[in-house]
Amino acid sequence: MRLYDTTRDEIVAFDPGPVVSMYSCGITPYDAAHVGHAQVYLTFDILQRRLIDLGHEPKLVRNVTDVDDDILRKAREIGVHYLDLAAEEMARFDANMAALDLLPVYSEPRATSAIPEILSLIGAVLDAGHAYSAGGSVYFDVSSFSRFGEVSHLSRSEMLVLSAERGGHPEDPNKRDPLDFVLWQPSAPDEPSWESRWGKGRPGWHIECSALAMRELGETVDLHGGGTDLIFPHHECETAQSESVTGTTFSRHWLHVGMVGLDGTKMSKSLGNLVFVGDLLKEWDPAVVRLALLEHHYRSNWDWSDDDLERAGQRLERWRGAGAQGVMTAGALDAVRGHIDDDLTVADALGVLDDEAAAGRGAGPGAALVGVEL
């Protein structure tokens, strides 16, 4: 198998051991899952299925960010407890992902479950000389980590722009450097807080994933990823704070999924230009929704269109018309596997199945590899 690695900026061999440790950044459960979320988790599902097919045991951890600025703001706006909001949205998310036939993940830990580990990790970062306290907060000192920027390959000016856009608060007067990032912060009066040696407060976003990844999978994971919008600052900061303590590689391979847009603009909750998975599932067979997403390569940025659903529906009808138990040729099944192994080029694998169905042979075994039961 060969996969594109963000940090190395090339397609490289992905050849893990029998047990494959993987970490996918999960949702912040303050609103329903949209097709951009589904594209990310479906990508990891395809990878997980092929690894199982190859004889590996994947251990995929997908966290839940159940305490951060976004969920606390939404809970405040609608007047509910933030954990009640998280529980409601996670129930919807789990139902949507199950409908799309995503394989179960090894673990789905919540950030609030890891407060002891988070506190311990922050203390270790401080003790190692990579952080400082100021204004009631604890900040990571990016100047102390010489490899800061090696995940994203961004210039300082580019980092500053993205930090401002993505909640990094470079204008914070307590920071020594605008790119320094929060590990611990005081809580507002109506926000959850925990006792710490730096005062009552709550964790920063980045430290949550480092603590969860290392608790669930150890100091080094085989593969880590999420959407491309997480490369900076989230994954850059995760790497810095983790490796500053462990002294070893945090992730051997970085996999990132492109953005899904609508009318030329990236889908985001802040803009409200969303196509929700739950709404699609009310009108379409879940396998059609799955196939509509799989038509697009995971690294591409693309715009959602209902035409994708129409094409996927026709494709599924052809496959089912050929019969689930038909005799798919061994060569065709090998070709499906080969396309998946070629940087998860699933669209080409779907084309092979189209040819099998058109020839009157069944596509069942190959369809199962991409998570479609006929």
N, C-alpha and C positions, 0 to 999 in steps of 0.2 A: 504494500500500500504506500502511495505517495500523496502527501498533503502539503498545501501551501503553509509555510510558517511565517507569521507576521514579522517577527524579529529578524529572521534571516532574509526576508523578502524574496523567497524562492520556494519552489515546490521541492520537497526533500522526502527522503524515505521516512516512513513512520513504522518503526519495527519494535514495538514494546514487547515485554515479557508476557508470560502466560496470564498474569493479572494486570489489567490496564487501569490505572488510576486517572480519572478525568473529573474536572470541575467546570461546571457551566454556571455562570452568574444568572440567578433566577430573577423573578419579578419582585417589584415592590408592590404589595397587594393593596392598592388604594383605588383601583379601577379595573374594569374587565380587560381580559387579554385580547390584543388585536393581532392582525395577521403578521405584523413584524415580529412580535413575540413568537408566534407559531413557527415562523421561518427559522428562527434560531434553534428552538427546541427540537424541531423536526430534523434539522441538520445533525444534531447530536444523536438523535434516534437512528438515523440511517447509519451513522458511524458505529453506534452500539450494535446494531443488527449485523453489520458486516463483520465486526470483530467476533461476535458470537459464532457466525458462520465459519470463521477462520479457526475457531477452537479456543479463543481467548475468553477470559472472564472479565468483562468490563465492570468497573466500579465507578459509576457516574454519580457525582454529588451535584445537586442543584439547590442552591440556597434560597431562602426566603428573607428578604430585607424587610423585616416587620417593625423596624424602628429607624426612621431617618426623617429628614426635613419634609419630604413629599407626603408620606403617610400621616405625619403629625399635622401638617397643614390641612389635609383633606378631612381628617377626623374632626379637627377644630371647626372647619367650615360647616359640616353637616351635623355637628353636635353629638358625636358618638365616641365611645372609647376606642382608642387606636387599635387595640387587640381585637375588639369586636369587628371593626372594619376589616382587619387582616383576615380573620376567620371567615367572614362572609365572602371576601374576594378570592381567598384560596380555595374555598369549596367550589366556586364557579370555575376557577382556573383548572383545578383537578378534573372536574367533569368535562371541560372542553378538551383537555389533553387526552383523557381516556377515550373520548369519542373519536378523536383523530388517530386512535390506536397507537399512541406512544407507549413504548415499553416502560415498565416501572423503573425508577431510578434507584440506585443503591441506598441513597439517603437524601432527605430533603429538610435539612436543619434550618431552624429559624435563628436569626441574629440574636434575639433575646435569650436563646438557650445557651449562649456562649459568653455571657458577661464575665464569669470568672476567667475564662481563657483570654478574653480581650484585655482584661486588666493585667493579667500576667504578661501578655505580649507587650503591652505598652510599657510596662515596667522594664522589660528586657531591652526594648529599644532605647529607653532613657539610660539605662545602666551601660549600654554599649556606646553611649555618646552620640547617638543619632537623633536625639529629640531634646526639646526644652519646654519648660513651663512659662507661660506668660498670660496675664489677664484671666486667670482661672482655667485656661485651656492648655492642652499639651499639643505641640506641633512637631511634625517630622522636619528635620533640618536637611533639605535637599543638597546643600553644599557639602554635607558630610558623606554623601554617597556618590562616588565618582561616576558610576554607571547610570545615573539618573538620565533618562532619555533614550536608553538603548532599546527599549521595547517599541516605542513609537517612532523613533528617528525624527522627531520634530525639533525645530529650532526653538530657542527660548521665546522669541516673539510669538511663534505659533502656539506654544504652550500657554502663554499668558492669555491669549485670546480664548482658547478653549477652556481654560480654568475659569474665566469670567462667565462664559456661556453655560458651564456645566456645574455650577454650584461650588467652585473652588474659593470664592471670595478673596481674590488677590489684593483687594483694597483693605483687608483687615489690618488695622494699625498695630496689632500685637505681634504680627509676623516679622521675623528678621528679613525674610525674602518673600516676595509675593507668591512664589511657587511653593513655599512650605505649606503643608497640609495638616488638617486637624486629625489628631488621634483621639482626643477626649475634649469635651466642651461642656460648659455649664448648661443646665436645662432651664428653659423658660418656666415660669410658675405653673403653667398648665401642661407641662410636658413630663413624661416619665423620667425618673432619675435613679441613679444607683450610687451608693457610697464608694468613694475611692480615696486614695491618699492625696489626690489633687483636688479634692472637694466633690460634692455631689454633682452628678452630671450624667451624660450619655456618650456613647462612642461616636466617633466619626464613621463615615460610610466605608472607607477603604479598609480600615482595620478589622471590620467585621468579617470580610471575606478571607483575609489572611488567617484569622483565628479559626474560622470554620474549616477552611481547606486543610490546615495543618492538623486540626483535631481529628478530622474524619479520614484523612489520607496520608498524613505524614508531612515531613519537611519539603519533599519534592514530589510533584505530580507529573505524570507522563504527558498530559495535555490539559490545557486550560483555555477558556475562551468565552465568547458571547458575541454581542453585536459590535460592529466596528466603532460605534459611539462610545464604547467602554475602553478602547485602547488607551486613550488619554482623557481624563487623568486616572481612571480607576485602575487599570491593569498596570500602568507605569508605577503608580503609588503602591499597589499591592506588592509588586516585585521588590521595590526599594525597601519597604519596611520589613518584609519577610527575610530577604537575603542579608540585610544589615544585622539581623540577629542570628540566623542559622549559619551564615557563611557558605551556603551551598545554593545550587540552582533551585529556584522556586518552581518553575515549570519548564520542562524539556521542550515543549512544543506549544506555540500559541496559534489558535484557530479562531478566526473572526468572520462573522456573517454580515453580508451587506445589508443596507437599509432598504426597506420597502416604503415607497412613497405613494402619494395620491395627488394626481394633477400636478406633478412636477415638484412636490414638496414632501420631504420626509415625514412619515407619520409620527406624531408625538402627542402625548396626553396634553401637553401645555398648549398645543395649537388646536387640539380638538378635531383634527382631520383623520379620524380613525375608522377602520373597518373592523368590527368586532367579530371574533371567531364565533361567539355564541349566536350572533344574528345570522351568520352564514349557515350554521348548523340547523337553524329552524327551517331553512328552505332547501338545503342541499344534502345529499348523501355525504357523510363524513369522508368517504373515500374520494369523492369528487373534490372536496376542499383540499385534501391531502395532495392529490395529483396536481391540482392547480398550482400549489406552492412548489412542488417538486420539479415542475417544468423549468424553473429558474435556477441557475447555478448559485450555490450558496454564497459565493463571493461577490456576486453582481449586485448593483443597486438597480432597482426596477420599480415601475409604477404598477400598482394594483389596477386590474380591470376586470369587470364581470365577464368579459370575453374569455378570460382564463378558465372560468368555471364552465362555460359552454363547451370549450374544447375538451376540458377534463371529463365532462359528462359523456361526451361522444366517445372519448378514448375508453372509458370504463365500460361503456355499453359494448364496444367492439371486443374488448377482452373477455367480458362475461359471455358474449355470444359465441366465442371460440371454445368456451368450456373451461372450467377450472381444472379438470382432470385430464386434459388433452396431453398429447405426447410432445413436450417441448424438447427440442434437440439439445444434446449436451453442449454442443458448440455455442448455441444461443445463450444457455445459462452461463457458460464460461465468459461470454462476451458481456453479459450483464455485470458479472463480478468484476471483470476487467475495467469497465467504465466506472464503477463505484470506486475501485482501487486507484483510479486515475483522478485524484483530487475530488472525489465525490461528484463526478460528472454524471449525475443521475438522469438528466434529460436525454443523454445518449443511450442510457440503459432503457429508458422508456421507449425510445425508438426501436430498439431490438425487440421489445415485447410487442410493439405495434406490428412489426414484420411477421412475428410468429403467429399473431392472431389473424393477420391478413392471409397467411398461408394455410389457415385452417387448423393450425396446431394450438394447443393450449398455452397460456402464458402464466399459469398458476405458480410454478416454482419460482420464476423470476419476479413475479408480482409480489410474492411473499417476502422477497429480499428487500423490497422497497416499502414493505408494510401495508400492502393492499391484499386483502383476502377476497378471492373471487367466488 
